[in-house]
Amino acid sequence: LNPQMTFIYVSGAGTDSSEAGKSMWARVKGKTENALLRLPFKAVYLFRPGIIQPLHGVRSKTPLYQSFYSVLGPVLS
């Protein structure tokens, strides 16, 4: 590893850095974040977005997400 490198990781809201939560996805993301912080990088930045808004015209392939975007899209624009 290059000790002068900066690492940027996009995680997710609800990530559990204690690695002891009930949700497996939150534990896995927390474990990943913790492992990255232990590596000898110059800097590590962890981002936990709550929502990622799609670009105009881009549609989700997941029906549940598409329904959320249909309702929230006009509000978030």
Secondary structure as a PSIPRED ss2 file (coil, helix, strand):
# PSIPRED VFORMAT (PSIPRED V4.0)

   1 L C   1.000  0.000  0.000
   2 N C   1.000  0.000  0.000
   3 P C   1.000  0.000  0.000
   4 Q C   1.000  0.000  0.000
   5 M C   1.000  0.000  0.000
   6 T E   0.000  0.000  1.000
   7 F E   0.000  0.000  1.000
   8 I E   0.000  0.000  1.000
   9 Y E   0.000  0.000  1.000
  10 V E   0.000  0.000  1.000
  11 S C   1.000  0.000  0.000
  12 G C   1.000  0.000  0.000
  13 A C   1.000  0.000  0.000
  14 G C   1.000  0.000  0.000
  15 T C   1.000  0.000  0.000
  16 D C   1.000  0.000  0.000
  17 S C   1.000  0.000  0.000
  18 S C   1.000  0.000  0.000
  19 E C   1.000  0.000  0.000
  20 A C   1.000  0.000  0.000
  21 G C   1.000  0.000  0.000
  22 K C   1.000  0.000  0.000
  23 S C   1.000  0.000  0.000
  24 M H   0.000  1.000  0.000
  25 W H   0.000  1.000  0.000
  26 A H   0.000  1.000  0.000
  27 R H   0.000  1.000  0.000
  28 V H   0.000  1.000  0.000
  29 K H   0.000  1.000  0.000
  30 G H   0.000  1.000  0.000
  31 K H   0.000  1.000  0.000
  32 T H   0.000  1.000  0.000
  33 E H   0.000  1.000  0.000
  34 N H   0.000  1.000  0.000
  35 A H   0.000  1.000  0.000
  36 L H   0.000  1.000  0.000
  37 L H   0.000  1.000  0.000
  38 R H   0.000  1.000  0.000
  39 L C   1.000  0.000  0.000
  40 P C   1.000  0.000  0.000
  41 F C   1.000  0.000  0.000
  42 K C   1.000  0.000  0.000
  43 A E   0.000  0.000  1.000
  44 V E   0.000  0.000  1.000
  45 Y E   0.000  0.000  1.000
  46 L E   0.000  0.000  1.000
  47 F E   0.000  0.000  1.000
  48 R C   1.000  0.000  0.000
  49 P C   1.000  0.000  0.000
  50 G C   1.000  0.000  0.000
  51 I C   1.000  0.000  0.000
  52 I C   1.000  0.000  0.000
  53 Q C   1.000  0.000  0.000
  54 P C   1.000  0.000  0.000
  55 L C   1.000  0.000  0.000
  56 H C   1.000  0.000  0.000
  57 G C   1.000  0.000  0.000
  58 V C   1.000  0.000  0.000
  59 R C   1.000  0.000  0.000
  60 S C   1.000  0.000  0.000
  61 K C   1.000  0.000  0.000
  62 T C   1.000  0.000  0.000
  63 P H   0.000  1.000  0.000
  64 L H   0.000  1.000  0.000
  65 Y H   0.000  1.000  0.000
  66 Q H   0.000  1.000  0.000
  67 S H   0.000  1.000  0.000
  68 F H   0.000  1.000  0.000
  69 Y H   0.000  1.000  0.000
  70 S H   0.000  1.000  0.000
  71 V H   0.000  1.000  0.000
  72 L H   0.000  1.000  0.000
  73 G H   0.000  1.000  0.000
  74 P H   0.000  1.000  0.000
  75 V H   0.000  1.000  0.000
  76 L H   0.000  1.000  0.000
  77 S C   1.000  0.000  0.000
